[in-house]
Amino acid sequence: MDKSKNRDAQSSRREFLKKLGVLTGSPLVVSFSLFDKENKPSEKVGVGFIGTGERGRYLMKTLSDVKQAQLIAICDVRKKDLDEAFGIAQKMNEDVVLYKDFRELLARDDIDAVVIATPDHWHGPVAISAIRAGKDVYVEKPLTISLEDDLKLREEVKKHNRVFQFGTQQRSNEDFAFACELVRNGYIGELKKIRVGVPGGITGPICSEEPIPEGFDYDMWLGPAPYSPYCEARTVRPYWYHITDYAMGFIGGWGIHHVDIAQWGHGKDDALSPVEYYGKGVFPKEGICDGAISWDVEMRYTDGVVVHFTNEQTQAKEPNLNRSGVKFEGSDGWVFVNRETIEAEPKSLLSIKLKESDIRLYKSKHHMKNFIECVISREQPVAPIDVAVRSNVICLLSEIAIRTNKIIKWDPVNERILEPLEFPNEVYKLFRRPKRDKWNL
């Protein structure tokens, strides 16, 4: 987009921040002067990155392959990460601008789309703020870490007619798409069971309060999450992934990838999800991590198909545990897929050439490029908001099941739990998370 468009207009930025201070109020009204009458970018899509840690920097590099996009600005509350990302960003645009506060980045009228790669507890507030600011959004997985925030984010995407891409990049992988097409077209016979395995959780250290390092806005990093005294481990990989104030643990942080493929292969991601969940889990007894270390969940769809969702346990000798990936078991064979391999029985399944009359799934070979192309075309990307919500809800309901040891009955049409149960306190935040200070949406 036109880089001369008032980048340092402090007065307009202040006005925007005043409006954004009412995060719970009416949506922001943003000029679309950079768009033509069909609301399509007239030049390259201006992109901002919010969150420049390891994942954000990886996604930034994938954007460099997309000729239709121009990186405009990057944002992070940790100077170390921002400085490292700046080295990458300058190769893409020597005039890239750095921010510590994402609201200032959203105030720019030359940014059409944002990529959100913050810690998980920030996904909902940042994405909703971006949508209200008139931006299209790419949101890393998991979507949010509560049912209420999932549904609120979807409401905002649809209300403001924004393009949304979920960071479940396996939908842009040929092996995953082909495995799902084999299932959807009946080449393994009648689908009976889906096995999902993903990496398990970890234990964390016991932390004492430490001085906050210079160049790190810890209060902003916490944002909507409850206040906890600073210790470095709390804010760095791999630990924050497994602290439930900031994430779901790997039942959602990794689980979302393969659960999403299970939905895709079953053919339910456009409409429904499992209706019953039951499981058990093991949780740390001490340390800062409190996400599940291991879990074993069974889900059932209305058509009788069962999903067996566990953490990966490749060393276990029990026959009922799953390797990392997705295995579709049918009456006439099976197909297994993960990021390294695709396997099948009979092996001839892998040589099948789909017929013209067969179901063909959305083809995307580059997740970021697919997003940018849809920003331009205003079409739906390969991982749109409805898909994101349904897959993310499955992970949330799985965690609710293992924390209660009860059968959770879910109404996927009205999106509510049937036969309400008494839940322990740590489960309530999976439904609704109170936000700290001004971050309540």
C-alpha positions in Angstrom: 0.0 0.0 0.0 1.0 3.7 -0.3 3.8 4.2 2.3 3.3 8.0 2.2 -0.1 7.8 3.9 0.6 9.7 7.1 2.6 7.1 9.0 3.4 9.3 11.9 0.1 11.0 12.3 0.2 11.1 16.0 -3.1 13.0 16.4 -5.1 10.4 14.4 -3.4 7.6 16.3 -4.4 9.2 19.6 -8.0 9.5 18.5 -7.9 5.9 17.4 -6.5 4.8 20.8 -9.3 6.7 22.6 -11.8 4.8 20.6 -10.1 1.5 21.1 -10.1 2.2 24.9 -13.8 1.3 24.7 -13.0 -2.3 23.8 -16.3 -3.4 25.1 -18.2 -0.7 23.2 -19.2 -0.1 19.6 -17.0 -1.3 16.8 -14.4 1.1 15.4 -15.2 2.9 12.1 -12.1 2.9 9.9 -11.5 4.6 6.5 -11.3 2.2 3.6 -9.8 4.7 1.2 -7.1 2.2 0.2 -9.8 -0.1 -1.2 -11.9 0.1 -4.4 -15.7 -0.1 -4.5 -15.6 -3.8 -4.0 -13.5 -3.5 -0.9 -10.5 -5.0 -2.5 -6.9 -3.7 -2.0 -5.9 -1.5 -5.0 -2.2 -2.3 -4.7 -0.2 -4.8 -2.6 -1.9 -5.9 0.6 -0.3 -4.0 3.6 0.4 -6.5 6.4 1.3 -6.0 10.1 2.6 -8.7 12.4 1.6 -8.7 16.1 3.8 -11.1 18.0 7.3 -11.6 16.7 8.6 -14.6 18.7 9.8 -17.8 17.0 6.4 -18.5 15.4 5.9 -15.0 14.3 9.3 -14.8 12.7 8.6 -18.1 10.8 5.4 -16.7 9.5 7.1 -13.5 8.5 9.5 -15.5 6.3 6.5 -17.3 4.7 5.0 -13.9 3.8 8.2 -13.0 1.9 7.2 -15.7 -0.7 3.9 -13.8 -1.3 4.4 -11.2 -4.0 1.0 -9.7 -3.5 1.8 -8.6 0.1 3.9 -5.8 1.6 5.1 -6.0 5.2 4.4 -2.6 6.8 4.9 -2.9 10.6 5.7 -5.4 13.3 4.9 -5.3 17.0 6.0 -7.1 20.2 6.3 -6.3 23.9 9.7 -8.0 24.2 12.5 -5.9 22.6 14.7 -8.9 22.1 12.1 -10.6 19.9 11.3 -7.3 18.1 15.0 -6.7 17.3 15.4 -10.2 15.9 12.3 -9.8 13.8 13.5 -6.4 12.6 16.5 -8.0 10.9 14.1 -10.3 8.9 11.6 -7.6 8.3 14.1 -5.1 6.9 15.0 -7.5 4.1 11.3 -7.4 3.1 10.8 -3.6 3.5 13.6 -1.3 4.6 11.0 1.1 5.9 9.2 -1.3 8.2 8.0 0.3 11.4 8.3 -1.2 14.9 5.7 -1.0 17.7 5.4 -2.1 21.3 1.6 -1.5 21.5 -0.5 -3.4 19.0 -3.2 -0.7 19.1 -0.8 1.8 17.5 -0.1 -0.7 14.7 -3.9 -1.1 14.2 -4.3 2.6 13.9 -2.4 2.7 10.6 -4.6 3.0 7.5 -2.0 1.4 5.2 -2.4 -1.9 7.0 -5.1 -4.1 5.5 -4.4 -7.4 7.2 -2.6 -8.6 10.4 -0.9 -11.8 11.4 -1.4 -12.6 15.1 1.2 -14.8 16.6 1.0 -13.7 20.2 0.7 -16.1 23.2 -2.6 -17.8 23.1 -4.4 -15.7 25.7 -4.0 -12.7 23.5 -5.5 -14.2 20.4 -9.1 -13.2 21.1 -8.5 -9.6 22.3 -6.1 -8.8 19.5 -8.1 -10.4 16.7 -11.3 -8.7 17.8 -9.6 -5.4 18.1 -8.1 -5.9 14.6 -11.5 -6.8 13.1 -13.1 -3.8 14.7 -10.4 -1.7 13.1 -11.3 -3.0 9.7 -8.4 -5.5 9.3 -8.5 -9.0 7.9 -6.8 -11.5 10.2 -4.6 -14.5 10.2 -4.7 -16.0 13.8 -2.3 -18.7 15.0 -3.7 -21.7 16.7 -5.4 -22.4 19.0 -8.1 -19.9 18.2 -8.8 -18.7 21.8 -8.8 -20.5 25.2 -12.5 -20.3 26.1 -15.8 -21.2 24.5 -17.1 -17.7 24.9 -14.2 -16.1 23.2 -14.4 -18.5 20.3 -18.0 -17.6 19.7 -17.4 -13.9 20.2 -14.6 -13.9 17.7 -16.7 -15.6 15.1 -19.5 -13.1 15.7 -17.1 -10.2 15.0 -15.7 -11.8 11.9 -19.1 -12.1 10.4 -20.5 -8.8 11.7 -17.7 -6.9 10.0 -17.3 -9.2 7.0 -13.6 -9.8 7.4 -11.4 -12.4 5.8 -10.2 -14.9 8.5 -7.5 -17.5 8.2 -6.8 -20.0 11.0 -3.2 -21.1 11.5 -4.0 -24.8 11.0 -1.6 -25.0 8.1 -2.0 -28.7 7.6 -5.0 -27.8 5.4 -2.5 -26.5 2.9 -0.6 -29.8 2.8 -1.3 -32.2 -0.1 -0.9 -35.4 2.0 -3.5 -34.3 4.5 -5.9 -33.2 1.8 -5.5 -36.5 -0.1 -5.9 -38.6 3.0 -9.2 -36.8 3.7 -10.4 -37.2 0.1 -9.8 -41.0 0.3 -12.0 -41.0 3.4 -14.7 -38.6 2.1 -15.1 -40.6 -1.1 -15.5 -44.0 0.6 -12.2 -45.6 -0.5 -11.6 -47.0 3.0 -15.3 -48.2 3.1 -17.5 -47.0 5.9 -15.7 -44.8 8.4 -15.7 -46.4 11.8 -13.0 -44.7 14.0 -10.6 -41.9 13.9 -7.4 -42.0 16.0 -5.7 -38.7 16.9 -2.3 -38.6 18.6 -0.3 -35.4 19.4 2.7 -34.6 21.7 1.8 -34.5 25.4 2.4 -31.9 28.0 5.3 -31.1 30.3 6.0 -30.2 33.9 7.5 -26.9 34.7 9.9 -25.4 37.3 8.9 -23.9 40.6 9.4 -20.2 40.1 10.4 -17.4 42.5 9.8 -13.8 41.7 12.5 -12.3 39.5 13.3 -8.7 38.4 11.6 -7.8 35.1 14.3 -7.4 32.4 14.8 -4.1 30.7 13.0 -4.0 27.3 10.1 -6.3 28.3 6.7 -4.9 29.1 5.5 -7.7 31.4 2.3 -6.1 32.3 1.3 -5.8 28.6 2.5 -9.4 28.0 0.0 -10.5 30.8 -2.7 -8.3 29.3 -6.0 -10.0 29.9 -4.5 -12.8 32.0 -4.5 -12.8 35.9 -1.5 -11.1 37.5 1.4 -13.3 38.6 4.8 -12.2 39.8 7.3 -12.3 37.0 9.7 -15.1 36.5 11.3 -15.7 33.1 10.2 -19.3 32.6 6.5 -18.2 32.8 6.9 -16.1 29.7 9.1 -18.3 27.4 8.8 -21.5 25.4 8.1 -24.2 26.1 6.6 -23.4 29.5 3.9 -20.8 28.8 2.2 -23.2 26.3 1.4 -25.4 29.3 0.2 -22.7 31.8 -3.6 -22.5 31.6 -3.7 -18.7 32.3 -2.1 -18.3 28.9 -2.9 -21.5 26.9 -4.7 -24.8 26.8 -1.6 -27.0 26.9 -1.0 -29.3 24.1 -4.5 -30.8 24.2 -5.4 -27.6 22.3 -2.0 -26.1 21.3 -1.0 -29.1 19.3 -4.2 -31.1 19.4 -6.0 -28.5 17.3 -3.9 -29.5 14.2 -4.8 -33.2 14.1 -8.4 -32.7 15.5 -9.0 -30.3 12.7 -7.9 -32.9 10.1 -10.2 -35.5 11.8 -13.1 -33.1 11.2 -12.0 -32.4 7.6 -11.7 -36.1 6.8 -15.0 -37.0 8.4 -16.7 -34.2 6.4 -18.2 -32.5 9.5 -16.2 -29.3 9.7 -18.8 -27.3 7.8 -21.7 -28.3 10.1 -21.2 -30.5 13.1 -18.8 -31.9 15.7 -18.9 -34.8 18.2 -21.8 -34.8 20.6 -20.3 -36.8 23.5 -16.9 -36.6 25.2 -15.4 -38.7 27.9 -11.8 -39.0 29.1 -9.2 -38.9 31.8 -6.0 -36.9 32.1 -2.9 -36.6 34.2 -1.8 -33.2 35.5 1.4 -31.8 37.1 1.5 -31.9 40.9 3.9 -28.9 41.2 5.6 -26.2 39.2 4.2 -23.4 37.0 2.8 -25.7 34.3 -0.8 -26.9 35.0 -1.9 -28.2 31.6 -2.5 -31.9 31.0 0.6 -34.0 30.7 -1.3 -36.9 29.2 -4.9 -37.6 28.3 -7.2 -40.2 26.8 -10.5 -38.9 25.3 -13.2 -40.7 23.4 -15.7 -38.7 21.4 -18.7 -39.8 19.5 -20.5 -38.3 16.5 -24.3 -38.8 15.9 -23.5 -41.2 13.0 -21.6 -43.5 15.5 -18.1 -42.6 14.4 -15.7 -42.6 17.4 -12.7 -40.3 17.7 -10.0 -41.6 20.1 -7.8 -38.6 21.0 -4.7 -39.1 23.1 -1.3 -37.7 23.7 1.4 -39.5 21.6 2.8 -42.4 23.5 5.2 -44.1 21.1 7.0 -46.1 23.8 3.9 -47.6 25.3 3.1 -51.2 24.6 -0.7 -51.0 25.0 -2.5 -51.4 21.7 -5.0 -48.7 22.4 -2.7 -45.7 22.3 -1.9 -43.5 19.3 1.1 -42.4 17.4 1.3 -38.7 16.4 -1.0 -38.1 13.4 -4.4 -39.0 12.3 -5.6 -42.5 11.4 -9.0 -43.0 9.7 -10.2 -46.6 10.1 -12.9 -47.9 7.8 -14.6 -51.2 7.0 -12.3 -51.8 4.0 -9.0 -50.3 5.1 -7.3 -47.4 6.7 -5.2 -44.3 6.0 -2.8 -42.6 8.3 -1.2 -39.2 7.8 1.1 -36.8 9.7 3.6 -34.2 8.6 6.2 -36.8 7.7 4.3 -39.6 6.0 1.1 -40.9 4.6 0.4 -44.7 4.9 -2.5 -46.9 4.1 -3.8 -50.5 4.1 -4.2 -51.7 1.5 -1.2 -49.8 0.1 -3.0 -49.5 -3.2 -5.1 -46.8 -1.7 -2.2 -44.4 -2.1 -2.2 -45.0 -5.9 -5.8 -44.1 -6.4 -6.5 -41.4 -8.9 -9.7 -39.5 -7.9 -12.5 -39.5 -10.4 -14.2 -36.4 -11.8 -17.3 -37.3 -9.8 -15.4 -37.6 -6.5 -15.5 -35.0 -3.7 -12.5 -32.6 -4.1 -11.3 -30.6 -1.1 -10.2 -27.0 -1.1 -6.7 -26.8 -2.6 -4.2 -24.5 -1.0 -0.4 -25.2 -1.3 0.7 -22.1 0.7 -1.3 -21.1 3.8 -0.1 -17.5 4.0 -0.5 -17.0 0.2 -4.0 -18.4 0.4 -4.8 -15.8 3.1 -3.4 -12.9 1.1 -5.2 -14.0 -2.1 -8.4 -14.2 -0.2 -7.9 -10.7 1.2 -7.7 -9.5 -2.4 -10.6 -11.7 -3.8 -12.8 -11.5 -0.6 -13.4 -15.2 -0.9 -13.2 -17.7 2.0 -9.7 -19.2 2.7 -9.0 -22.8 3.3 -9.3 -22.5 7.2 -12.2 -20.0 7.7 -13.7 -18.9 11.0 -16.5 -21.5 11.1 -14.0 -24.3 10.7 -11.7 -22.7 13.3 -14.4 -22.5 15.9 -15.7 -26.1 15.5 -12.2 -27.6 15.7 -11.2 -25.4 18.6 -14.3 -26.2 20.5 -13.5 -29.9 20.2 -10.2 -29.3 22.0 -11.9 -27.3 24.7 -14.6 -29.9 25.3 -11.9 -32.6 25.5 -10.2 -30.7 28.3 -13.5 -30.1 30.1 -14.0 -33.9 29.9 -10.6 -34.9 31.3 -10.9 -32.3 34.1 -14.4 -33.5 35.2 -14.2 -37.3 34.5 -17.8 -37.0 33.3 -19.6 -37.6 30.0 -19.9 -34.2 28.4 -22.9 -34.0 26.1 -22.7 -31.2 23.5 -25.3 -29.7 21.3 -23.3 -28.6 18.2 -26.3 -26.9 16.6 -27.1 -24.6 19.5 -23.5 -24.8 20.8 -24.1 -25.5 24.4 -23.5 -28.3 26.9 -26.6 -30.4 27.6 -27.4 -31.6 31.2 -25.4 -28.9 32.9 -23.0 -30.2 35.5 -21.2 -28.8 38.5 -17.7 -28.0 37.4 -14.6 -27.4 39.5 -13.2 -23.9 39.5 -10.4 -24.6 37.0 -13.0 -25.8 34.4 -15.1 -22.6 34.4 -12.4 -20.6 32.7 -12.7 -23.0 29.7 -16.2 -21.6 29.3 -15.6 -17.9 30.1 -12.4 -16.2 31.1 -12.7 -12.9 33.0 -10.3 -10.4 31.5 -8.0 -8.2 33.5 -8.4 -4.4 33.5 -9.4 -2.9 30.1 -9.2 -6.1 28.1 -12.7 -7.4 28.6 -14.3 -7.7 25.2 
